[in-house]
Structure formats: C-alpha cells, structure tokens
Amino acid sequence: METLKAIQSRNSIPFLEEPAPNSKQMLEIYKGALRAPDHANLRPWKFIEVRGEARNRLGETFLKTAINLGEDLSSEQKDKLKISPLRAPMLIILAANIKDHPKVPKIEQIISLGAAAQNILLGIHELGFAAVWRTGKMAFNSEITSQLGLDDNFEVIGYLYIGTSSGKEKPIPEHKIEEFVEVWS
Ligand SMILES: Cc1cc2nc3c(=O)[nH]c(=O)nc-3n(C[C@H](O)[C@H](O)[C@H](O)COP(=O)(O)O)c2cc1C
C-alpha cells in the first residue's frame, strides 16, 4: 500500500530549485526506470542527463533546432527558448531508441519509454524531489534528434525537469473514478 500512496500523491511541479537528486540517488531511480514493461526486451530507453552548465548547451541546441525548423521567433522568444532548460537544476532527455522488430512497432517502444519516464517521476517523488514532464516543439521531430547527436532511429519524446519543489504546488486533482472505469459483467 505504501507504493500506491506514493503514486497517488505524485504531483507535477513546474517551479523547481536546487538541489536535484545526486548521482547515487539517480542510480536507484534509473534502476526503477529500467523496470518498465518492454515487449521483446528491446530496451528502447535512453536517458540523457543535463545539469549545471550543460543546460546552456541544451538551450543553444533548442534554439538551433527551432531555427532549422523554420520557426519565426522574435529575439525575445529566442532568448526565452535558450534559457528554458534553466527552469530546473537538472533535466533528463527521454530518447526512444527505436529498433526494427517484426512484432514490436514503434508506438510500443515509445510507450515503454513513457512507462520508464513515469517510473522516474515516481522515484523522484519517493526521494522527496519534484519534477514535471514537458514536450513542445523540442520533441517528436528529426531535427532535435540530429541536433542532440543521436542516430536517426531515435525519437525524442520529451524532457523531465527535475529538482526540489519551490513550494508552489497545485492541489492533487480529484477524479470521479466511475468516469474513467467501466466494469463488464
Ligand atoms: C507526454 C507529456 C507531455 C507533456 N508536455 C507538457 C508540456 O510541454 N508543458 C506542460 O506544461 N505540461 C506538459 N505535460 C503535463 C505535465 O507534465 C503534467 O502532467 C500536468 O501539468 C498535470 O499535472 P499532474 O501530472 O500533477 O497531474 C505533459 C505531460 C505528458 C505526459
């Protein structure tokens, strides 16, 4: 039941500050990530950790990607994009390492990485840290794949922004379970 309580109390927190989990804590979290369900054991998971100064490099990469995608950005929008990785002390780029398999389509491999990402969010919550999953224009396109130096078969499916909650947290939404669940008899 402890696990269920932790799952139920996870909250996405966009307002993040130092500290982020250290590398020893991340090791435990990645062990959890690698327990994601995975059809045919393809291991379609790649996590790229970006901390400190490297976040500026990621910001430059975002800007270059947007320009190459033909985005018409004002100088203000360019600056905003460039500093967007600084919104958290640490980010994890979620890149699906898509493999050709007769029985396992791309969508299943992306779902598996999504499950791994959720395991990371839960691990982070369990250790008292906070995070939010973001996508936007810097995901699901071949330009960002190439700008990140990944091979063509990779699909960037999003970014986990990770740190410590600054205290500004929304209430956990309450759902009517019956709106989402149907029981056949
Ligand atoms: C695949 C995916 C992509 C998302 N992309 C964004 C995003 O780009 N920006 C954003 O503000 N929230 C994004 N979200 C939503 C937040 O991560 C979060 O789920 C939402 O704010 C609701 O909060 P909760 O997870 O605590 O219910 C995304 C969620 C998922 C699953």
The ligand as an SDF file (V2000), in Angstrom:
LIG
                    3D

 31 33  0  0  0  0  0  0  0  0999 V2000
    3.8600   13.2950  -22.7840 C   0  0  0  0  0  0  0  0  0  0  0  0
    3.5540   14.5160  -21.9430 C   0  0  0  0  0  0  0  0  0  0  0  0
    3.9410   15.7620  -22.3740 C   0  0  0  0  0  0  0  0  0  0  0  0
    3.6820   16.9100  -21.6180 C   0  0  0  0  0  0  0  0  0  0  0  0
    4.1160   18.1320  -22.0650 N   0  0  0  0  0  0  0  0  0  0  0  0
    3.9040   19.2300  -21.3030 C   0  0  0  0  0  0  0  0  0  0  0  0
    4.4140   20.4980  -21.6950 C   0  0  0  0  0  0  0  0  0  0  0  0
    5.0740   20.6340  -22.7110 O   0  0  0  0  0  0  0  0  0  0  0  0
    4.1510   21.5590  -20.9090 N   0  0  0  0  0  0  0  0  0  0  0  0
    3.4230   21.4410  -19.7560 C   0  0  0  0  0  0  0  0  0  0  0  0
    3.2140   22.4530  -19.0670 O   0  0  0  0  0  0  0  0  0  0  0  0
    2.9450   20.2480  -19.3540 N   0  0  0  0  0  0  0  0  0  0  0  0
    3.1660   19.1400  -20.0860 C   0  0  0  0  0  0  0  0  0  0  0  0
    2.6970   17.9310  -19.6890 N   0  0  0  0  0  0  0  0  0  0  0  0
    1.8190   17.8480  -18.4980 C   0  0  0  0  0  0  0  0  0  0  0  0
    2.5710   17.8570  -17.1860 C   0  0  0  0  0  0  0  0  0  0  0  0
    3.7070   17.0210  -17.2230 O   0  0  0  0  0  0  0  0  0  0  0  0
    1.6400   17.3900  -16.0420 C   0  0  0  0  0  0  0  0  0  0  0  0
    1.2650   16.0460  -16.2590 O   0  0  0  0  0  0  0  0  0  0  0  0
    0.4240   18.2660  -15.9310 C   0  0  0  0  0  0  0  0  0  0  0  0
    0.8310   19.5640  -15.5510 O   0  0  0  0  0  0  0  0  0  0  0  0
   -0.5820   17.7320  -14.9020 C   0  0  0  0  0  0  0  0  0  0  0  0
   -0.0070   17.6000  -13.6510 O   0  0  0  0  0  0  0  0  0  0  0  0
   -0.0520   16.1930  -12.8620 P   0  0  0  0  0  0  0  0  0  0  0  0
    0.8710   15.2720  -13.6180 O   0  0  0  0  0  0  0  0  0  0  0  0
    0.4230   16.5100  -11.4870 O   0  0  0  0  0  0  0  0  0  0  0  0
   -1.4890   15.7450  -12.8970 O   0  0  0  0  0  0  0  0  0  0  0  0
    2.9760   16.7760  -20.4020 C   0  0  0  0  0  0  0  0  0  0  0  0
    2.6110   15.5010  -19.9530 C   0  0  0  0  0  0  0  0  0  0  0  0
    2.9020   14.3800  -20.7140 C   0  0  0  0  0  0  0  0  0  0  0  0
    2.5030   13.0040  -20.2080 C   0  0  0  0  0  0  0  0  0  0  0  0
  1  2  1  0
  2  3  1  0
  2 30  2  0
  3  4  2  0
  4  5  1  0
  4 28  1  0
  5  6  2  0
  6  7  1  0
  6 13  1  0
  7  8  2  0
  7  9  1  0
  9 10  1  0
 10 11  2  0
 10 12  1  0
 12 13  2  0
 13 14  1  0
 14 15  1  0
 14 28  1  0
 15 16  1  0
 16 17  1  0
 16 18  1  0
 18 19  1  0
 18 20  1  0
 20 21  1  0
 20 22  1  0
 22 23  1  0
 23 24  1  0
 24 25  2  0
 24 26  1  0
 24 27  1  0
 28 29  2  0
 29 30  1  0
 30 31  1  0
M  END
$$$$
